[in-house]
Amino acid sequence: MLKLYSKAILLLLSATPLFSFSQDQAFFKAPGDTSLVSTDLHIHTTFSDGSVWPNIRVEEALKEGLDLISITDHLEYQPHKSDLPNPDRNRSYDIANKTAEGNALSVIRGAEITRSMPPGHINAVFIKDANRLLFPDDPLAGIEEANRQKAFVFWNHPNWEAHRKDGIARLDPMHQELIEKKLLHGIEVVNFTTFSEEAIEIALENGLTMVGTSDIHKLTAWDFEIPKGGHRPMTFVLSKNKSEAEVKKALFEGKTMIWFKDLLIGKEVHLKQVIVSNLTASSPVYSDDKLIAKVTLKNHSANPLLLRYKGPFTFHEDGDVFEIEAYGEKNLLIKTLEKKSVIKLPFELLNGIVGKKKYLNFEIQTQ
């Protein structure tokens, strides 16, 4: 029995991980001369109600291929304080930032201002000092201080059933006042395993930046089934480059795309930029005297693309709706009626969300 046990341990230690990120293969091709920066701006550690030390958050992010994270431990909610006194609310950031030194990952300073509704839970990232945001008796003072520190401030899980029993995100007068005073800059449309179409509408109607986050408390590998090919929710920022200053600027400008399960979510202009950069079509090829063009579509992204063709032609082997797997290809036989050197292909991306019950429409053409 002991020999069998020892052999099992050796096999476990020597096993190749089921999930590994290749730095040579990006999640998505960046549009034009921009950078597409993968971020997670809502993360917890043992310094609030998380289950792991801050260095683990850095190691997870590195293994999963993220470019930038923010440790956003709760300021007011400190359930581990009897075991882990926390007089310095910057400490989790300091540990994480030290762990990330020498790696490509950026760690930015952040905090979660924890209040009942309204205003609910509010994240502030790109802050200078988390301690100065701690105002236990004033629901707005921490938000005002975050803005004095020129932070990017967003509303967490506005659809959280603990605050909204029906799971519907909606604005309270306090949120409207924060937006009018430009003290609130973004809103989570994705948090952990939940998604809110109503939050998308709030973002579009009020000029807020769409954000999607893991809000991870345990291990990302467990909660998002990464060994089985899953991934955490991420916000991709369309930035001039990967510097923290440019990422912050792009966040304030609302230039984001959310990757959640197999869904891509964002404002139409930004989602379209990403998709047309990640779906290409080969030149049409005709066989002999036939008027059926073979065109190969290639998906350059880590996400499957569920497409509905909206053009005038019909296909020889497919219907109007089909899927191209991540990094995969799809051959279409298009009945063009006459030989064409260039074919325009209009599509609706059925897993690309740009509004409530609204999907991305875009067009590519053969090369």
C-alpha positions in Angstrom: 0.0 0.0 0.0 2.8 2.4 0.9 4.5 1.8 -2.5 1.3 2.5 -4.3 0.8 5.7 -2.3 4.3 6.9 -3.0 4.0 6.1 -6.7 0.7 8.1 -6.9 2.4 11.1 -5.3 5.3 11.0 -7.8 2.8 10.8 -10.7 0.9 13.8 -9.3 4.0 15.9 -8.8 5.4 15.1 -12.3 2.1 15.5 -14.2 1.8 18.1 -16.8 -0.8 20.8 -15.9 -4.0 20.4 -18.0 -4.0 24.2 -18.6 -1.1 26.3 -19.7 -1.1 29.6 -21.5 1.2 30.1 -24.4 2.8 33.5 -24.6 3.1 33.0 -28.3 -0.7 32.8 -28.8 -2.6 35.9 -27.8 -6.2 35.7 -26.6 -7.2 38.1 -29.4 -5.4 40.0 -32.1 -5.2 43.7 -31.3 -6.9 46.0 -33.8 -4.5 48.2 -35.9 -1.8 49.9 -33.9 -3.5 49.5 -30.5 -2.7 47.1 -27.7 -5.4 44.8 -26.3 -4.6 44.6 -22.6 -6.1 41.7 -20.6 -7.1 42.8 -17.1 -8.9 41.7 -13.9 -9.8 44.7 -11.8 -11.6 42.9 -8.9 -9.6 40.4 -6.9 -9.6 39.4 -3.2 -6.9 37.9 -0.8 -6.7 36.9 2.8 -6.4 40.6 3.6 -10.1 40.8 3.4 -12.4 37.9 2.7 -10.3 35.9 0.2 -8.8 32.5 0.8 -5.2 33.0 -0.6 -2.2 35.1 0.0 -1.6 37.9 -2.5 1.4 36.2 -4.2 -1.0 33.4 -5.4 -3.1 36.0 -7.2 0.0 37.1 -9.1 1.0 33.5 -9.9 -2.5 32.7 -11.1 -2.6 35.8 -13.4 0.8 35.0 -14.9 -0.2 31.4 -15.6 -3.4 32.6 -17.2 -1.7 35.2 -19.4 -3.1 38.4 -18.0 -1.4 41.7 -18.5 -2.7 43.7 -15.5 -4.5 43.0 -12.3 -5.7 45.0 -9.3 -5.9 43.6 -5.7 -9.1 45.2 -4.4 -9.6 43.9 -0.9 -12.5 45.2 1.1 -11.6 48.3 3.2 -14.3 47.9 5.8 -15.1 44.1 5.7 -12.2 42.3 7.5 -13.5 38.9 8.5 -9.9 37.5 9.2 -8.8 40.4 11.4 -8.6 38.2 14.6 -6.0 36.0 12.8 -4.6 38.6 10.4 -4.7 42.1 11.8 -4.6 44.6 8.9 -3.8 48.1 10.0 -2.4 49.0 6.5 -4.9 48.5 3.8 -2.1 48.8 1.2 -0.4 45.7 2.4 -1.9 43.1 0.0 -0.9 45.3 -2.9 2.6 45.6 -1.6 3.0 41.9 -1.4 1.5 41.3 -4.8 3.5 44.0 -6.5 6.7 42.6 -5.0 5.9 39.2 -6.3 5.2 40.5 -9.8 8.6 42.3 -10.1 10.6 41.2 -13.1 7.5 39.8 -14.9 5.3 41.2 -17.6 2.3 41.4 -15.3 1.4 44.9 -13.9 -0.2 45.1 -10.5 -2.1 48.3 -9.7 -3.3 49.6 -6.3 -7.0 49.2 -5.7 -9.6 48.8 -3.0 -13.3 47.9 -2.6 -15.4 50.4 -0.7 -18.0 48.2 1.0 -21.5 49.7 1.6 -25.1 48.6 1.8 -27.3 49.7 -1.1 -27.1 52.4 -2.1 -24.5 52.9 -3.3 -23.5 49.2 -2.8 -19.9 48.0 -3.3 -17.6 50.3 -5.3 -14.2 49.5 -6.6 -11.5 52.2 -7.0 -8.4 51.3 -9.0 -5.2 53.3 -9.8 -5.4 54.8 -6.3 -2.4 56.1 -4.4 -3.3 55.2 -0.8 -6.0 52.8 0.3 -5.9 53.9 3.9 -7.2 57.3 3.0 -10.4 55.8 1.5 -11.5 54.3 4.8 -14.6 56.2 6.2 -16.7 53.6 8.0 -19.6 56.0 8.8 -19.9 58.0 5.5 -21.2 56.2 2.4 -19.7 58.7 0.0 -16.5 60.0 1.5 -14.4 57.1 0.3 -15.7 57.6 -3.3 -14.9 61.3 -3.1 -11.4 60.6 -1.8 -10.8 58.0 -4.6 -11.6 60.7 -7.1 -9.3 63.1 -5.4 -6.6 60.4 -6.0 -7.7 60.4 -9.6 -8.8 56.8 -9.4 -11.0 54.9 -11.9 -14.2 54.2 -9.9 -16.8 51.5 -10.9 -19.9 50.0 -9.4 -19.5 46.3 -8.5 -22.1 43.6 -9.2 -25.1 45.9 -9.6 -27.3 42.8 -10.2 -26.1 41.0 -7.0 -29.1 39.2 -5.5 -28.1 40.2 -2.0 -28.8 43.8 -3.0 -31.3 43.2 -5.8 -33.6 40.2 -5.1 -34.8 40.1 -8.7 -31.2 40.2 -10.1 -32.0 43.4 -12.1 -29.4 46.2 -12.1 -31.0 49.6 -11.7 -29.9 53.1 -10.6 -30.8 54.7 -7.3 -30.8 58.5 -7.0 -27.4 58.2 -5.2 -25.9 56.5 -8.3 -27.5 59.1 -10.6 -25.9 61.8 -8.4 -22.5 60.1 -8.6 -22.7 59.9 -12.4 -23.8 63.5 -12.7 -20.9 64.6 -10.6 -18.5 62.4 -12.6 -17.5 60.5 -9.5 -18.6 57.1 -11.0 -16.9 56.0 -14.2 -17.7 52.4 -14.8 -20.1 49.5 -14.0 -19.6 45.8 -13.9 -21.7 44.1 -16.6 -20.0 40.8 -15.6 -19.1 39.7 -12.1 -17.8 36.2 -11.3 -20.4 33.9 -12.9 -23.2 36.4 -13.5 -24.0 38.7 -16.4 -26.4 41.7 -16.5 -27.9 43.0 -19.7 -29.5 45.7 -17.6 -26.1 46.9 -16.5 -25.1 47.2 -20.2 -28.1 49.5 -20.8 -27.1 51.6 -17.7 -23.6 51.9 -19.2 -24.8 52.9 -22.6 -27.3 55.4 -21.4 -25.0 57.0 -18.9 -21.6 57.0 -20.6 -20.1 54.5 -18.2 -17.3 52.1 -19.0 -18.3 48.4 -19.2 -16.2 46.2 -16.9 -16.1 42.4 -16.4 -14.2 40.9 -13.4 -13.6 37.6 -11.6 -14.3 39.0 -8.1 -12.2 35.9 -7.1 -12.1 34.8 -3.5 -11.0 31.2 -3.8 -8.8 29.8 -6.6 -9.4 30.7 -10.2 -8.6 27.2 -11.3 -11.5 25.9 -9.2 -14.1 28.5 -9.8 -13.6 28.9 -13.6 -12.6 25.3 -14.4 -9.3 26.3 -15.9 -7.9 22.8 -16.1 -10.9 21.9 -18.3 -10.2 24.9 -20.6 -12.2 27.6 -18.9 -11.1 31.1 -18.2 -11.9 33.9 -15.7 -13.9 36.9 -16.9 -11.6 39.5 -18.2 -11.8 43.1 -19.3 -9.8 43.8 -22.5 -8.7 47.4 -22.7 -8.1 48.9 -26.2 -5.1 51.0 -25.2 -2.3 52.9 -27.1 0.2 50.5 -25.3 0.4 48.4 -22.2 1.6 51.1 -19.9 -0.4 51.7 -16.8 -1.0 55.4 -17.8 -2.4 54.5 -21.2 -4.6 51.6 -19.8 -6.0 54.1 -17.2 -6.7 56.7 -19.9 -8.5 54.1 -22.1 -10.6 52.9 -19.2 -11.8 56.5 -18.6 -12.6 56.7 -22.4 -14.7 53.5 -22.2 -12.6 51.5 -24.6 -13.2 48.0 -23.3 -14.4 44.5 -24.4 -15.5 41.9 -21.9 -14.7 38.2 -22.3 -17.2 36.1 -20.3 -17.5 32.3 -20.9 -18.1 32.2 -24.7 -19.6 35.7 -24.8 -17.9 38.9 -26.0 -19.5 42.1 -24.7 -18.9 45.7 -25.3 -19.9 48.9 -27.0 -20.5 48.3 -30.7 -17.6 50.4 -32.0 -15.0 48.7 -29.8 -16.3 45.1 -30.2 -16.4 45.6 -34.0 -12.8 46.7 -34.0 -11.8 43.5 -32.3 -13.9 41.1 -34.3 -12.9 42.3 -37.7 -9.3 42.0 -36.6 -9.8 38.4 -35.5 -11.9 37.0 -38.4 -10.3 36.8 -41.9 -11.6 35.3 -45.2 -9.3 33.8 -47.9 -9.6 34.7 -51.5 -12.4 32.8 -53.3 -11.4 29.7 -55.3 -13.6 28.3 -58.1 -13.2 24.7 -59.4 -13.2 24.4 -63.2 -16.3 26.0 -64.6 -18.4 25.8 -61.4 -19.9 28.9 -59.9 -19.4 27.8 -56.3 -16.6 29.7 -54.4 -14.6 28.0 -51.7 -13.7 30.6 -49.0 -11.9 29.7 -45.8 -12.8 31.7 -42.7 -10.1 31.8 -39.9 -10.8 32.7 -36.3 -7.6 34.2 -34.8 -9.1 34.4 -31.3 -9.3 32.2 -28.2 -13.1 32.4 -28.3 -15.5 30.5 -30.6 -17.4 32.7 -33.0 -21.1 31.9 -33.5 -22.1 33.6 -36.8 -25.2 34.2 -38.7 -24.7 35.1 -42.4 -26.9 38.0 -43.5 -25.9 38.4 -47.1 -27.7 37.5 -50.4 -25.9 34.2 -51.2 -26.6 30.7 -50.0 -24.1 28.0 -49.0 -23.6 24.6 -50.6 -23.0 22.7 -47.4 -24.1 24.9 -44.5 -27.0 27.0 -43.3 -26.8 30.6 -42.3 -25.8 29.9 -38.8 -22.5 28.2 -37.9 -19.6 28.3 -35.4 -15.9 28.6 -35.9 -13.9 27.2 -33.0 -11.2 29.1 -31.1 -8.2 29.5 -33.4 -10.1 27.3 -35.9 -11.1 27.5 -39.6 -14.3 27.0 -41.5 -14.6 26.3 -45.2 -17.6 27.8 -46.9 -18.9 26.8 -50.3 -20.7 30.0 -51.5 -23.1 29.9 -54.5 -22.2 33.2 -56.1 -24.0 32.7 -59.5 -21.0 34.3 -61.2 -17.3 34.3 -60.6 -16.2 37.0 -58.2 -12.7 38.1 -57.2 -13.9 39.7 -54.0 -16.9 38.7 -51.9 -18.4 40.8 -49.1 -19.6 38.8 -46.1 -22.0 40.5 -43.6 -22.5 38.6 -40.3 -24.3 38.9 -37.0 -22.2 37.6 -34.1 -24.6 35.7 -32.0 -22.3 35.6 -29.0 -21.2 39.2 -29.4 -23.4 41.4 -27.2 -23.6 45.2 -27.7 -26.9 46.0 -25.9 -29.9 44.4 -24.3 -31.0 41.6 -26.8 -28.7 43.2 -29.4 -25.9 41.5 -31.2 -23.0 42.8 -33.2 -23.4 43.2 -36.9 -20.3 43.5 -39.0 -18.8 42.8 -42.5 -15.6 41.4 -43.7 -14.5 40.7 -47.3 -12.3 38.1 -48.9 -8.7 38.9 -49.4 
